[in-house]
Amino acid sequence: MEKLRRIIHAILILAALAAPNLSAYSRPGVTTEFDLEYQWFYGTENRLVEPYKYKSGIDLMRSYFKRPPLARLLLEGRTVAGFGAVAEAVVRDQWTGDYFRTDNFPVVGTEGDPLRIENFFFTKAAVFYENPGFSFLFGREKPDYNGTLWTGLLPGTRLPYLDSVRARGKIGRLTIDWMVANIPSIQSWETQSGTNPDFDVDPNEGVIPAGALYYGWESSPFSTNPASTIILEGMNRLSWDLGPVSIGITDHAMMARRQNRFYITDFIPVLSRHQAAVAQTNNSMAADISWTPVQGLILAAQAGFDDINADIIGVSDTGSPTIDAYVAGIEYQTITGFGSFGLDLEAGYTHWLWGNYDGSEIWPNDVNPFLRFQYRYLTDSGALLLPLTSPYGPGAVWLDASARASIRRWNLDAALCFGYLSKNSEANLIDTPVINNTTTAAATRTRFMTLALSLTWKQKVFAGDSWEITVRPELLYLDGDIWHEIRLSTALRIR
């Protein structure tokens, strides 16, 4: 009954957004999207890219988040004045740790759970205001601060969503972006289900014993405890539009303190938290540049720093290495009489400590592992953990390339995709030590490659609606082993 109650509640909220009582003033801005999609999967081997104990979400992204939901409904209303609201709900099979499911159809008839879908349906739920000089959003929505770089170092569209408050203002050629998001302090599904009891951080790591000189911190439990720690993500970004070139600088931080101590300086939009934080933050800086030399061609790059060792310029420092990350990419798109054509190429690198700072380096050693740049996705069985600031976590080197074409005459979309990943087997956001770590840098590396061809045939059903059939065979390589996978899907999309 609880699951049925949640389903009815979600339907009522979505129906309210599209109900006829919307004023005629906003009716022209009402958008409805409905998708039904079934996908079938087969692989000659069941291989994980990360077969080791502590993972960086690579297999989760490949096997679960890139698997389409069975159904999706989106409703959005906008007024000509710039105000709007959006909500999206999905029907997705319940996560049970099965990376190799043969389809995306929820299991029906399980004892005690007759409809095995995720109860947390909403992937979007936000109100917003937009005009050319200022925009504001409050709610659940995908972030998009990486521009053309899908594998970028800032919160981007590869994340399922963020629950956040965001604002963007423009002053001439200067744009100011501000965001504060909440990452729920939910324990991982592996730990909650007993699949891997140690698959999460210890929230009480580094707690100073009672009676210690400095404050005597209380524990920092997960959200199931009334005294749980709140995890906030903050971002202040300045960017300049210089015509064909744009440049940006971003202050990005994770904030989690025992007894939930937050200060005004944590939220000032044009302040560097590294210089003004009253208490510990995991603070990173990202600089980026984007250049459009000709129409349809974009060149972009990012450089990120979690820490910079000042010893290189002769200043005494903590001894922690410089923790850096880099991403660069090229995107090209053109439209011809036959259709459209595009090329994408991205390469990146993350240090083996990227995103791992936990407060253990700076006095008074206020250790809190919730400071790590870890994304936690809410499911019925606990949190699914993904890296927040890079697609493959710390200790990764990658190359992603794709060529895509859309041929109008045949109603065909085609894409050829290649991926290469070299991943440090001991670098992760759970148990990798930050201080006095002499082993992770030399750990063995996993090398993974994939080559996939995706063909999608589209047929119009009614105006704006389409029926699609997709075939995606894939050749995969992992440390000398080769296998094949194929995905077949069919979808009805109503617009």
Secondary structure, DSSP 8 states (H G I E B T S, - for coil): -HHHHHHHHHHHHHHHHHSTTS-TTTGGG-EEEEEEEEEEEEESS---S--SSS--SHHHIIIIITS--SEEEEEEEE-TTSEEEEEEEEE-B---S-TT-SBS--EEEETTEEEEB-S--EEEEEEEEEETTEEEEEEEE----STT-TT-SSS-TTSS-EEEEEEEEEETTEEEEEEEEEE----BHHHHHTSSTT-S--TTTT---TT-SS--------TTSTT---EEEEEEEEEEE-SSEEEEEEEEEEE--TT----GGGT-TT--HHHH-SS--EEEEEEEEEE-SSTTEEEEEEEEEEE--GGGGT----S---EEEEEEEEEEEEE-SSEEEEEEEEEEEE-TTTT---S-SSTTT---GGGS-EEEEEETTEEEEEESSSSS-SSEEEEEEEEEEEEGGGTEEEEEEEEEEEEETT--SSS--SSS--SGGG--EEEEEEEEEEEEEEEESSTT-EEEEEEEEEEEEETTEEEEEEEEEEEEEE-
